[in-house]
Amino acid sequence: MRLLLFTGKGGVGKSTIAAGTAALAAAEGRRTLVLSTDAAHSLADAYGCAPGTIGAEPAEVADGLFVQQVDAQLRFEQSWADIQRYLLSVLDVAGVDPVAAEELTVIPGAEEVLALLELRVQALTGGWDVIVVDCAPTAETLRLLALPEALGWYMHRVFPMERRVVKALRPVLSRAAGVPMPGDSVFDAVERLHAELEEVRELLSGPDASVRLVLTPENVVLAEARRSYTSLSLFGYRVDGVVANRVFPAEGADDWRAGWVLAQDEVLERVDESFAGLPIWRSPYRPREPVGVETLSALAREVYGADDPLATTPGKGPFRITRTDTGAVLRLSLPLVSRAEVNLARNGDDLVVTVGSYRRLLTLPSGLARHRIAGARVEQGELRVRFIEDPDDEAGR
C-alpha cells in the first residue's frame, strides 16, 4: 500500500494537489482513499461534492476514489474518554466549574493528533492500494508526526515506574491528598493510545510512505518549507518531492504579470537549490479554480508529466550506525542546516538532537554504551556523530 502525505503553509494549495494526486491514482486503476486531518476540511469543495455527501466514513466520489474527512472530535472522544474522565474527577475535587473543567481537559492540538489514528484504522483494513493524506498546515503536521516518538520515550522510561508507584500507594495517596489517583483503566487507556500512535509512526516512516511539500514561489513560504524539510528529516520521515504551485506562465504576460514572473523565477531558483536531489514539480497558475474529479485528475497529470506520481525512492531510515576501527559513526539525514544550528547532548543511552525548536531523542544501541561522543559535523545533508570507546568506562567495569 502506498501512503502519501501532503503538507505546506496554509493557503498554498496543498488540498488541491493532494486531491489531484488521489484522483489521478484512481483514474489509473488503483483503489484510492484520500483523507483530511486538517480541521478546515476542503476536500468536498475541491471535488465539487454536494454538502453532506462526504463525512467521517469513506464515500466514493468516482470509480475507485473514496474521500473521508476525519471527525477529529469523535476520534478524540473515543481515544481520550477514559483519561478525560479521570482528569475531570480531579478538577471536580479541586472545585473547578464543570464547564471550565471540560475545556481544561482538552489538550490543544490533541484532536489533530488523534485524527491520525484514523489513518491507522484504514491502513489495517487492507482495502486500499493508495492512501493520500491532506495534512494540516506545516506546524500542526510537525506536531502530529513528532508526538508518537516523544510519547514512546515517556512510555518506555517513566510510565512503567509511575504505574507501579501509583498502584502501590493509591490508598495512602488518595486519603492523604484527597484527590483520586488514576486507576488501571486510565493507565490502560494511555498504553492503548501509545500503541496506536506507535503503529502510526511505523506506517509513516515505513518504506512505502513519504511526505510531499507544497509551496508557492514566495520567500516566506520557501523559508517555512525549508524548515519543514529539515524537521521532517530530523524525525525520520522521508520527503520525496516538492510541488511549486501557482507559478505564473511567462508566455503572454503583460507588464504587471511579467513582474510577478521575474519575482517567482528568483524564488524558484532558490527552490531548486534548497531541494537539490528531489523531484520538483511545477503547477502553473490557472485562470480558474480547479474543481471536480476530472479537472483535478487532469491537473495532476500535467504536474507530474511523465513521472510516476506514486513512485517510491529508497529511504535511509531514521538513522544509521556504521562501525569503524576506533568506534562508530551515527548518520542522521538533516538537510539545510549547518553544524552551528545543531545542538547535541548525551543522556545515558539517549542522544539528544536539537534543531531550532525541535528536539529528538535517539536511543542508542547497547553496543555504544561504552562509547563517548568524539566529534560531530554536518556534511552533505547528514549529521555525522563520531563515537569512540571510552577507556575510563572500560577500566571501571
C-alpha positions as CSV (number, residue, x, y, z in Angstrom):
1,M,0.0,0.0,0.0
2,R,1.4,3.4,-1.0
3,L,1.0,6.2,1.6
4,L,1.4,9.9,0.6
5,L,1.2,12.9,2.9
6,F,0.8,16.4,1.6
7,T,1.6,19.4,3.7
8,G,2.6,23.0,3.4
9,K,2.0,26.5,4.7
10,G,-1.7,27.4,4.9
11,G,-3.1,28.7,1.6
12,V,-0.5,27.2,-0.8
13,G,-3.0,24.8,-2.4
14,K,-1.9,21.5,-0.7
15,S,-5.5,20.2,-0.6
16,T,-5.8,20.8,-4.4
17,I,-2.6,19.0,-5.1
18,A,-3.5,16.1,-2.7
19,A,-6.9,15.8,-4.2
20,G,-5.5,15.8,-7.7
21,T,-2.9,13.2,-6.9
22,A,-5.5,10.9,-5.5
23,A,-7.9,11.4,-8.4
24,L,-5.0,10.5,-10.8
25,A,-4.2,7.4,-8.9
26,A,-7.8,6.3,-9.0
27,A,-8.0,7.1,-12.7
28,E,-5.1,4.7,-13.3
29,G,-7.0,1.9,-11.7
30,R,-5.8,2.0,-8.1
31,R,-8.3,1.8,-5.3
32,T,-7.6,5.1,-3.5
33,L,-8.6,6.8,-0.3
34,V,-7.9,10.5,0.3
35,L,-8.5,11.7,3.8
36,S,-8.1,15.0,5.5
37,T,-6.7,15.5,9.0
38,D,-7.0,19.3,8.6
39,A,-9.7,20.8,10.8
40,A,-10.6,23.1,7.9
41,H,-11.8,20.4,5.6
42,S,-11.9,21.4,2.0
43,L,-11.8,18.1,0.0
44,A,-15.6,18.1,-0.5
45,D,-15.3,21.6,-2.1
46,A,-12.3,20.5,-4.2
47,Y,-14.2,17.6,-5.7
48,G,-17.4,19.7,-6.1
49,C,-19.4,17.4,-3.9
50,A,-22.8,18.4,-2.6
51,P,-22.9,19.3,1.1
52,G,-23.2,16.3,3.4
53,T,-22.0,13.7,0.9
54,I,-18.5,13.4,2.5
55,G,-18.2,12.8,6.2
56,A,-16.5,10.6,8.8
57,E,-16.7,7.4,6.7
58,P,-15.1,6.9,3.2
59,A,-17.5,8.0,0.5
60,E,-17.0,7.1,-3.2
61,V,-16.9,10.1,-5.4
62,A,-15.7,8.4,-8.6
63,D,-14.7,4.9,-9.7
64,G,-12.1,3.7,-7.2
65,L,-11.8,7.1,-5.5
66,F,-13.0,7.5,-1.9
67,V,-12.9,10.6,0.3
68,Q,-13.0,10.8,4.1
69,Q,-13.0,13.9,6.3
70,V,-11.9,12.7,9.7
71,D,-14.2,13.6,12.5
72,A,-11.4,14.7,14.9
73,Q,-13.9,15.4,17.7
74,L,-15.3,11.9,17.6
75,R,-11.9,10.3,17.4
76,F,-10.8,12.5,20.4
77,E,-13.8,11.3,22.4
78,Q,-13.1,7.7,21.6
79,S,-9.4,7.7,22.4
80,W,-9.3,10.3,25.2
81,A,-12.5,9.4,27.1
82,D,-11.1,7.4,30.0
83,I,-8.2,9.8,30.5
84,Q,-10.6,12.8,30.4
85,R,-13.0,11.3,32.9
86,Y,-10.1,10.9,35.4
87,L,-8.9,14.5,34.8
88,L,-12.5,15.7,35.3
89,S,-12.7,13.9,38.6
90,V,-9.5,15.6,39.8
91,L,-10.7,19.0,38.8
92,D,-14.1,18.4,40.4
93,V,-12.4,17.7,43.8
94,A,-10.4,20.9,43.2
95,G,-13.7,22.8,42.8
96,V,-13.3,23.8,39.2
97,D,-16.5,24.7,37.4
98,P,-17.7,21.8,35.2
99,V,-17.8,23.8,32.0
100,A,-14.3,25.2,32.6
101,A,-13.1,21.7,33.6
102,E,-14.3,20.3,30.3
103,E,-12.2,22.9,28.4
104,L,-9.1,22.3,30.6
105,T,-9.1,18.6,29.8
106,V,-8.9,19.2,26.0
107,I,-5.2,19.4,25.2
108,P,-4.5,22.0,22.4
109,G,-3.8,20.1,19.2
110,A,-4.9,16.8,20.5
111,E,-7.8,16.5,18.1
112,E,-5.4,16.8,15.1
113,V,-3.0,14.3,16.6
114,L,-5.7,11.7,17.3
115,A,-7.1,12.2,13.8
116,L,-4.0,10.4,12.6
117,L,-5.4,7.3,14.3
118,E,-8.0,7.1,11.5
119,L,-5.1,6.6,9.1
120,R,-4.1,3.5,11.1
121,V,-7.6,2.1,11.0
122,Q,-7.9,2.5,7.3
123,A,-4.4,1.0,6.7
124,L,-5.3,-2.0,8.7
125,T,-8.4,-2.8,6.6
126,G,-6.1,-3.7,3.7
127,G,-8.7,-2.4,1.3
128,W,-6.6,0.4,-0.3
129,D,-3.9,0.5,-2.9
130,V,-3.1,4.1,-2.1
131,I,-3.9,6.4,0.8
132,V,-3.4,10.1,0.3
133,V,-3.4,12.3,3.4
134,D,-4.3,16.0,3.2
135,C,-2.5,17.1,6.3
136,A,-3.0,20.2,8.5
137,P,-0.7,23.2,7.8
138,T,3.0,22.6,8.4
139,A,3.4,23.5,12.1
140,E,0.4,21.3,13.1
141,T,1.7,18.4,10.9
142,L,5.1,18.5,12.6
143,R,3.5,18.3,16.0
144,L,1.5,15.4,14.8
145,L,4.5,13.5,13.5
146,A,6.7,14.3,16.4
147,L,4.3,13.1,19.1
148,P,4.5,9.3,18.7
149,E,8.2,9.1,19.3
150,A,8.1,11.6,22.2
151,L,5.3,9.7,23.9
152,G,7.2,6.5,23.3
153,W,10.2,7.8,25.3
154,Y,7.9,8.5,28.2
155,M,6.1,5.2,28.0
156,H,9.4,3.2,28.0
157,R,11.3,5.2,30.6
158,V,8.9,6.7,33.0
159,F,5.4,5.2,32.6
160,P,6.1,1.6,34.0
161,M,7.7,3.0,37.2
162,E,4.9,5.6,37.6
163,R,2.2,2.9,37.2
164,R,3.8,0.7,39.9
165,V,4.2,3.5,42.3
166,V,0.7,4.8,42.0
167,K,-0.7,1.2,42.2
168,A,1.2,0.6,45.5
169,L,0.5,3.9,47.1
170,R,-3.0,4.6,45.7
171,P,-4.9,4.1,49.0
172,V,-2.5,6.2,51.0
173,L,-2.2,9.0,48.5
174,S,-6.0,9.2,48.0
175,R,-6.6,9.6,51.7
176,A,-3.7,12.0,52.3
177,A,-4.2,14.2,49.3
178,G,-8.0,13.9,49.0
179,V,-7.5,13.6,45.2
180,P,-8.5,10.4,43.3
181,M,-5.5,8.5,42.0
182,P,-5.6,7.1,38.4
183,G,-6.9,3.5,38.2
184,D,-6.0,0.7,35.8
185,S,-8.5,1.9,33.2
186,V,-6.6,5.2,32.9
187,F,-3.2,3.5,32.6
188,D,-4.7,1.1,30.1
189,A,-6.1,3.9,28.0
190,V,-2.7,5.6,27.9
191,E,-1.0,2.4,26.9
192,R,-3.6,1.8,24.2
193,L,-3.2,5.3,22.8
194,H,0.6,4.9,22.8
195,A,0.5,1.6,21.0
196,E,-1.9,3.0,18.3
197,L,0.3,6.1,17.8
198,E,3.4,3.9,17.6
199,E,1.7,2.0,14.8
200,V,1.0,5.3,13.0
201,R,4.7,6.3,13.3
202,E,5.8,2.9,11.9
203,L,3.4,3.4,9.0
204,L,4.5,6.9,8.2
205,S,8.2,6.2,8.5
206,G,8.0,2.9,6.5
207,P,9.4,2.3,3.0
208,D,6.1,2.8,1.3
209,A,5.3,6.2,2.9
210,S,6.6,9.7,2.1
211,V,5.8,13.3,2.5
212,R,5.4,15.9,-0.2
213,L,5.8,19.6,0.4
214,V,3.6,22.0,-1.4
215,L,4.7,25.6,-1.7
216,T,4.1,28.8,-3.7
217,P,7.1,30.8,-5.2
218,E,7.3,33.3,-2.3
219,N,10.2,33.8,0.0
220,V,8.3,33.4,3.3
221,V,6.7,30.2,2.0
222,L,10.0,28.8,0.9
223,A,11.6,29.6,4.2
224,E,8.9,27.6,6.0
225,A,9.2,24.7,3.5
226,R,13.0,24.5,4.1
227,R,12.4,24.3,7.9
228,S,9.8,21.6,7.4
229,Y,12.2,19.6,5.2
230,T,14.8,19.7,8.0
231,S,12.3,18.9,10.8
232,L,10.7,16.1,9.0
233,S,14.1,14.5,8.3
234,L,15.0,15.0,12.0
235,F,12.1,12.8,13.0
236,G,12.8,10.2,10.4
237,Y,10.1,11.0,7.8
238,R,11.1,10.9,4.1
239,V,10.4,13.9,1.9
240,D,10.3,12.6,-1.7
241,G,9.3,15.7,-3.7
242,V,8.2,19.3,-3.8
243,V,5.3,20.8,-5.7
244,A,5.7,24.5,-6.6
245,N,2.1,25.7,-7.1
246,R,0.6,28.7,-8.8
247,V,3.5,29.5,-11.0
248,F,2.8,32.3,-13.4
249,P,3.4,31.3,-17.0
250,A,5.9,33.6,-18.8
251,E,4.1,33.5,-22.2
252,G,1.9,36.4,-23.0
253,A,2.5,38.2,-19.7
254,D,1.7,41.9,-19.5
255,D,3.9,44.3,-17.6
256,W,2.2,43.6,-14.3
257,R,2.4,39.8,-14.6
258,A,5.9,40.0,-16.1
259,G,7.0,41.5,-12.7
260,W,5.5,38.5,-10.9
261,V,7.1,36.1,-13.3
262,L,10.5,37.7,-12.6
263,A,10.0,37.6,-8.8
264,Q,8.8,34.0,-8.9
265,D,11.7,32.9,-11.1
266,E,14.1,34.2,-8.5
267,V,12.4,32.2,-5.7
268,L,12.2,29.1,-7.9
269,E,16.0,29.2,-8.4
270,R,16.3,29.0,-4.6
271,V,13.7,26.2,-4.5
272,D,15.9,24.2,-6.9
273,E,19.0,24.9,-4.7
274,S,17.2,24.1,-1.5
275,F,15.8,20.8,-2.6
276,A,18.5,19.6,-4.9
277,G,18.2,15.9,-5.5
278,L,14.4,15.8,-5.0
279,P,11.9,15.9,-7.8
280,I,10.4,19.5,-8.1
281,W,7.1,19.6,-9.9
282,R,5.5,22.9,-11.1
283,S,1.8,23.6,-11.3
284,P,1.0,26.7,-13.3
285,Y,-1.4,29.4,-12.1
286,R,-4.7,28.7,-13.7
287,P,-7.3,31.2,-14.9
288,R,-10.0,29.5,-12.8
289,E,-10.1,27.4,-9.7
290,P,-9.7,23.6,-10.4
291,V,-12.8,21.9,-9.1
292,G,-14.1,18.4,-9.8
293,V,-12.6,14.9,-10.1
294,E,-11.8,15.1,-13.8
295,T,-10.4,18.6,-13.6
296,L,-8.2,17.7,-10.6
297,S,-7.0,14.5,-12.3
298,A,-6.0,16.5,-15.4
299,L,-4.2,19.0,-13.2
300,A,-2.2,16.2,-11.5
301,R,-1.4,14.6,-14.9
302,E,0.0,17.9,-16.1
303,V,2.0,18.5,-12.9
304,Y,3.7,15.1,-12.8
305,G,4.2,14.8,-16.6
306,A,6.0,11.6,-17.4
307,D,6.8,10.9,-13.8
308,D,5.0,8.2,-11.8
309,P,3.2,10.2,-9.1
310,L,3.3,7.1,-6.8
311,A,7.0,6.2,-7.3
312,T,8.9,5.4,-4.2
313,T,12.5,6.3,-3.6
314,P,14.8,4.2,-1.3
315,G,15.0,5.6,2.2
316,K,17.9,5.7,4.6
317,G,15.9,5.1,7.7
318,P,15.7,7.3,10.7
319,F,19.4,7.0,11.5
320,R,22.2,4.6,10.6
321,I,25.2,3.4,12.5
322,T,28.4,2.2,10.8
323,R,31.3,0.6,12.6
324,T,34.9,2.0,12.3
325,D,38.3,0.8,13.6
326,T,38.1,3.0,16.6
327,G,34.3,3.1,17.3
328,A,31.3,4.0,15.3
329,V,29.6,6.8,13.3
330,L,25.9,7.7,13.6
331,R,24.4,9.3,10.5
332,L,21.1,11.2,10.5
333,S,19.6,12.9,7.5
334,L,19.5,16.6,8.3
335,P,19.3,18.8,5.2
336,L,19.6,22.5,5.0
337,V,21.3,23.1,8.4
338,S,24.8,23.9,9.5
339,R,26.7,22.4,12.4
340,A,26.2,25.6,14.3
341,E,22.4,25.1,14.2
342,V,22.5,21.7,15.7
343,N,22.9,21.1,19.5
344,L,23.9,17.6,20.7
345,A,23.8,16.1,24.2
346,R,24.3,12.7,25.7
347,N,21.8,11.5,28.3
348,G,22.5,7.9,29.3
349,D,21.6,5.7,26.3
350,D,20.0,8.6,24.5
351,L,21.5,11.1,22.0
352,V,19.5,14.4,22.3
353,V,19.5,16.2,18.9
354,T,18.0,19.8,18.9
355,V,17.5,21.8,15.8
356,G,15.7,25.1,16.4
357,S,12.6,24.5,18.4
358,Y,12.5,20.8,17.6
359,R,14.2,18.1,19.7
360,R,14.6,14.4,19.1
361,L,15.8,11.6,21.4
362,L,17.6,8.9,19.6
363,T,18.0,5.7,21.8
364,L,21.4,4.4,21.0
365,P,22.1,0.6,20.7
366,S,23.6,-1.2,23.7
367,G,26.8,-1.6,21.7
368,L,27.6,2.1,22.1
369,A,27.1,2.0,25.9
370,R,30.9,2.2,26.5
371,H,31.4,4.8,23.8
372,R,31.6,8.6,24.1
373,I,31.0,11.3,21.5
374,A,34.3,12.3,20.0
375,G,33.0,14.8,17.5
376,A,30.2,15.8,15.1
377,R,29.8,17.5,11.8
378,V,27.1,18.2,9.2
379,E,28.2,17.1,5.7
380,Q,26.2,16.5,2.5
381,G,22.9,16.9,4.3
382,E,23.7,14.5,7.1
383,L,24.6,14.9,10.7
384,R,27.5,12.6,11.5
385,V,28.3,11.9,15.1
386,R,31.6,10.0,15.8
387,F,31.8,7.7,18.8
388,I,35.0,6.2,20.3
389,E,35.3,3.6,23.1
390,D,35.8,5.2,26.4
391,P,38.8,3.7,28.2
392,D,37.8,5.2,31.6
393,D,34.4,3.4,31.3
394,E,36.2,0.1,30.4
395,A,38.5,0.5,33.4
396,G,35.7,0.9,35.7
397,R,33.9,-2.3,34.7
